[in-house]
Amino acid sequence: MRDMNALDKCEYTAGKRAFVQSSPDQSSLTAVLRVLRFSTLSLALPLPTRGGGRKCSDFLQAPWGEGTRGDDASSAGSRSPVRLRTWSSGRTFRRHGCGADPAASRLWRPDRAQSVCARREVPGRGALAQKNETLDHLISLSGAVQLRHLSNNLETLLKRDFLKLLPLELSFYLLKWLDPQTLLTCCLVSKQWNKVISACTEVWQTACKNLGWQIDDSVQDTLHWKKVYLKAILRMKQLEDHKAFETSSLIGHSARVYALYYKDGLLCTGSDDLSAKLWDVSTGQCIYGIQTHTCAAVKFDEQKLVTGSFDNTVACWEWSSGARTQHFRGHTGAVFSVDYNDELDILVSGSADFTVKVWALSAGTCLNTLTGHTEWVTKVVLQKCKVKSLLHSPGDYILLSADKYEIKIWPIGREINCKCLKTLSVSEDRSICLQPRLHFDGKYIVCSSALGLYQWDFASYDILRVIKTPEIANLALLGFGEIFALLFDNRYLYIMDLRTESLISRWPLPEYRKSKRGSSFLAGEASWLNGLDGHNDTGLVFATSMPDHSIHLVLWKEHS
């Protein structure tokens, strides 16, 4: 940017006078544009006053555009260098763009121009006010055509649409520094901004991950992840506001319900009325109802139902006919937990007689009795191992059994009196009790206690972490995943974000019967605990038996 010479300033003053004294036209608005350009570039210099020669010398000249000079047509486009001689030393300087008028050589003063630049660094408030006053006066004399001309030219001076001008890769890089809420606001600026921001896949994927949502990298639709984020933010808002669930009830038993088991949208209930029922959770309809013994534990698949009973036996039933196909006798106490695997043809049971028995599922014979517990065995889990250690390899089947104080890990074999691989506990003196629910996914063992949630690494058997909830005591574990955990107490159902170990939602529960063995309540769908994805937040969340023999259900509310 160069300084305005005296001739240019005289031209500017004359142009301004002509503009003021006559009706403004398209060409006379160049003075206004020049002043506005000075203001845009923060060149805060005083404008000429009515009596002022000194004020005129303080102007800096903005770049001249076509048709903006006060010279004739030939000189208006001239940008050739002209030799100018100073007054003081006689030295010759080259100055570009001043035109061929010899008067310019007499008025050009480099020393004065230097002082102008120096004064520009610290503009005065009076100068700024004077410039604004002059602008206001010029604009007030303009008509609609001239104002439209000003508006069009100002837009190019003041506004830069960086999302439109920058390469797409640079735009995406800049967008990554903005939070999702700001991005959603930016989408309202224009259709172009909405198109660019919506196509920034990495930004929306990161936002979804931060909310605890699963990411499927195979999805190629560039607009998909913004839609997923909008769906995610709505669901997380519902969780925070305690509006994500709804309740329902199943009515059909005539006595207390002792046992529950959920799988693939179906809920099995075992009752003291000597019956077991299979329910469709989505419709509330009873699919099967068969006569059994008093059920303390149940597990089922499409063809059969396995029950543990207070009569010290285990039985296998056929859904379609209601017939008992196997009867497993051998325990001397009530059977509180059962599990089985068709591939291994093995059934395991835990009993109040402090033992765990391994049975041949198809033959009904006892293969092994595992001893070592000193309390009721309230939970047995038969699960395939997913990690390697000194005691097992990935793919090996592992048996876990739990009582009030300990968790024992057993090998699955047919040898008699096999030894326990490892015993886990939270206190050596048995001063701290374990809650009856046990989680094992092949990688980690998780159990709750009065001190909080304990998580063990199955490869090393070391305690990875203890999650304490000082604001709420005696939380029982329902489900545990990579992102979320489902917990409950006597009053509420809770969702914990395991990344921050904070409770993010709760849901009130009615007065229900809380079994000390943990069989009268359970979690429903568990895949969402590893991260929501917009599809797995449906179906059953929690179920428990009620004093009136009904089943209370907590379900995900459908997306609006």
C-alpha positions, 0 to 999 in steps of 0.5 A: 500500500502506497501513500496518497500524493498531493495531486491525488488528494486534490483529485479526491477533494475535488471528486468529493466536492462534485459528489456532494454538490451534484446528484451521485452517480456510479463513478463518483462513488469511488471516493466512498469506496476508497474511504471504506477500503481505508477503514477495512484495512485499519488505516485510521488517518484523518480526513480533510477538513474544510480549512485543511491543507495539513489534514489532506497530507495524512491520507494513504492512497488505496489501490486505484481500480479501473476508472477511479483516477482523476486524470484523463483516460490515458493517464488513468491506466498508466502504471509506468515508473516516472522519475521524480526529483526531491526538493532537498537533495536533488536525488532521483526516485522512482515511484510507480503509478503516480502518472505523468503529470510534472506537478507530481514531482514538485509535490512528492516528499519522501520524508513527509511520506515517512512521517505519514506512515509513522503517524498511521501506527497510532491513529487518534480517536478524533481522526476515526470519528471524522472519517466516520462522519464523512462516510455518513455524509457521503452515504446519506447523499447516495441513491438506491443505485449507488447504495447497491453499488456500495453493498456489492463492493463492500461484500468483496472487501469484508466477507470471505467464504473460506469454506467455499474458497479453500480446498476441501481437505483444508476445510475439513482440517479446520472443521475438526477444531470445532465442537459438534454443537458449533458445527450444527450451527454452522450448517445453518449458514448456507446450503454450501456450508451444510453440504461441506460440514455434513460431508466431513466424516471424521468430525462426526465419527469422532463426535459419535465416539465421544458419546459412546457410539459404535463406529462402522468404518464400512459405511461409505455414505458421507452424510451418514455420520451426521445423521447418526450423531443427531440420533445419538445426541437425542438419545443421550439427551433422553438419558440425561433427562431420564426419559429414555425408557418406558415400562410394561408388565407381564401378568400370568403367574399365580405365585411368586416368580423366582427365576428369570432368563432373557435371550433374543427378545424372549423372556423365560419365567419360572414360578412357585406355581409349578410352571414356566412360561416363555414370553415375547417381550415386544408384544407381551404375549405368552408363547409357551407355558409348561408344568414344571417343578418349583424353579429356582433357576432357568435357561432355555433355547429354541427347543428346550428349557433347563431348570434348577429347583428347590427340590435339589434336582435339575430337569430338561424340558421340551417346549413344544410338548412340555415333556421332561426329557432329562432329570439330573439327581445328585445335589443335596441342596437347592440348585440356584444356578444352571448353565449348559453348552450343546457343543460340549454336551455339558451341563453345570449346576451350582447348589446350596450344598456348596458344590458344583456338578458337571453333567452329561447333557444328553445322558443325564449322568454326573461327570464330576463334582467340584468342591471347595466352596464354603457358602452357597454357590449362587452363580455358575458360568460356562464361557469360552476363553478369549485370551491367552495365559499360562493356564488356558488358551483362546478357545478353551471353555472355562467354568466360573462359580461364585459364592458369597465371598469367592469366585473360583475358576475351573478347567472343563474336564472329565477327571475326578476331583480336578483342582481349582485353577484360581480363587478370586476375592476382594478381601482375605478375611472375608469381611466384604461380601460379593453381590450375587451377579457375575459378569464374564465375557472371556476377557474380564471378570466383573463383580460388585461388592460393598466397596464398588465394582471389581474388574479382573484381567482373565489373562493375569487374574490381576485386579485392573480397577475398582470403580467406587460410587461413594454417592451411592452404596451397595450398587448391584451389577446387571451388565458390564461392557466396554463403554457402559455398565448397568447397575441398580439398587433398591430405588433406581436403575443406573447407567454408568459411563465407564470412561469417566466412571460417572453415572449418566442416567437413572430410572425409578424402580417400583417396590420389587422383591430382591432375591439374595441369590440374584435370580429374580432380576436381570438385564435385557439386551446387552450389546449396547453396553459396548456402545450404542449404534442407533439400532441396539437401543431397543427392547428389554433393559431390565426385568424383575419379579413383583410382589403381585406375581407380575413381571416388571419390564423396563424397555428402551423408548422408540426413537422419535 
